[in-house]
Amino acid sequence: MRLQKKHLKTEHLLHNDNTEVIAFSLQNDGYTVGIPSLGSADTIAPAVTKGNTTLLDWINEEIKSLGEENFFHADYEATLTDTYGSEYEESLVVEGGVTDAE
């Protein structure tokens, strides 16, 4: 992602994490996100020990169940909208464990 100072065509910051760029631009007047996404999207997800299918199946079912309630969007709105804004919610939140790549 790239940040630009508003009204200037000069690049000021380049960072390796899209969410940090979004947060910086919202918290620092005069900056805007010049490139909304750069590189492949990474998904943060729980992990289990290889072979622990009982826990893996439970986690997957729980994520699906929470997705039916729109839990992850509600949690984002309650805790992260001030940091990242509502404009990026759909690109940052994975509901029910299903990404666009699937």
Sequence and secondary structure as in RCSB ss.txt:
>XXXX:A:sequence
MRLQKKHLKTEHLLHNDNTEVIAFSLQNDGYTVGIPSLGSADTIAPAVTKGNTTLLDWINEEIKSLGEENFFHAD
YEATLTDTYGSEYEESLVVEGGVTDAE
>XXXX:A:secstr
 EEEETT   EEEE S HHHHHHHHHHSTTEEEEES  S          TT HHHHHHHHHHHHHHHHTTHHHHH
HHHHTHHHH GGGHHHH   TT  TT 
